[in-house]
Amino acid sequence: MSIQHGEKLFEFRSKQDWINRANRIWKRHETASSRTICVDQLGRICGWGEHFSAAERDNAYPIEVFRLRADMSPNV
C-alpha cells in the first residue's frame, strides 16, 4: 500500500531526539502536530509515546514528519 502525504518537514532520529525536540520543532516549522503525520521506517503512524518506543524497539527510526495533505486539514 502506498499513502499520499504532504511535504516532509523534519525527522526524529531516535526516541531521545523526539523527547528533546518535540515541544519546539513544530513551532519552528510554523505548524501544529495535529496538522502533521509521523511515520516510522516500517510504515507505521506514530502518534504518542508508546509508538515512538515501539519504533525504538523495532529499529524503525528515523521517524519522518510530513505535513498533512491540503485536503486533510482538521476542522478548526
C-alpha positions as CSV (number, residue, x, y, z in Angstrom):
1,M,0.0,0.0,0.0
2,S,1.2,3.5,-0.8
3,I,0.0,6.6,1.1
4,Q,-0.1,10.2,0.0
5,H,1.0,12.9,2.3
6,G,2.2,16.4,2.2
7,E,5.8,17.7,2.2
8,K,8.4,16.2,4.6
9,L,9.1,18.8,7.3
10,F,11.7,17.0,9.5
11,E,12.5,13.7,11.2
12,F,13.3,12.3,14.6
13,R,16.5,10.2,14.7
14,S,15.7,8.5,18.0
15,K,13.2,8.4,20.8
16,Q,15.5,10.7,22.8
17,D,15.6,13.1,19.8
18,W,11.8,13.2,19.9
19,I,11.8,13.8,23.7
20,N,14.3,16.6,23.3
21,R,12.8,18.4,20.3
22,A,9.1,17.7,20.1
23,N,8.0,20.7,22.2
24,R,9.5,23.2,19.9
25,I,10.1,21.8,16.5
26,W,6.6,22.1,15.2
27,K,6.6,25.8,16.1
28,R,9.9,26.2,14.2
29,H,8.1,24.8,11.1
30,E,5.1,27.1,11.8
31,T,2.6,24.3,12.2
32,A,1.0,22.2,14.9
33,S,1.4,18.4,15.5
34,S,-2.3,18.0,14.7
35,R,-1.5,19.2,11.1
36,T,1.2,16.6,10.5
37,I,1.6,12.8,10.4
38,C,4.6,10.9,11.8
39,V,5.6,7.7,10.1
40,D,8.3,5.2,11.1
41,Q,10.5,3.2,8.8
42,L,8.1,0.3,8.9
43,G,5.3,2.5,7.6
44,R,3.5,2.8,11.0
45,I,1.9,6.0,12.0
46,C,3.3,7.3,15.3
47,G,1.0,9.5,17.4
48,W,2.2,9.2,21.0
49,G,5.0,7.9,23.3
50,E,4.1,4.2,23.0
51,H,4.5,4.4,19.2
52,F,7.9,6.1,19.5
53,S,9.0,3.5,22.0
54,A,7.9,0.7,19.6
55,A,9.8,2.3,16.8
56,E,12.9,2.3,19.0
57,R,12.4,-1.3,20.0
58,D,11.9,-2.3,16.3
59,N,14.8,-0.3,15.0
60,A,12.4,1.8,12.9
61,Y,13.9,5.2,13.2
62,P,14.2,7.8,11.8
63,I,10.5,8.8,12.1
64,E,9.6,11.2,9.3
65,V,7.2,14.0,9.9
66,F,5.0,15.1,7.0
67,R,2.5,17.9,6.6
68,L,-1.0,16.6,6.0
69,R,-2.3,17.0,2.5
70,A,-4.1,20.3,2.0
71,D,-7.5,18.5,1.7
72,M,-7.0,16.8,5.1
73,S,-6.9,19.9,7.4
74,P,-8.8,19.2,10.6
75,N,-11.9,21.2,11.2
76,V,-11.0,24.1,13.3
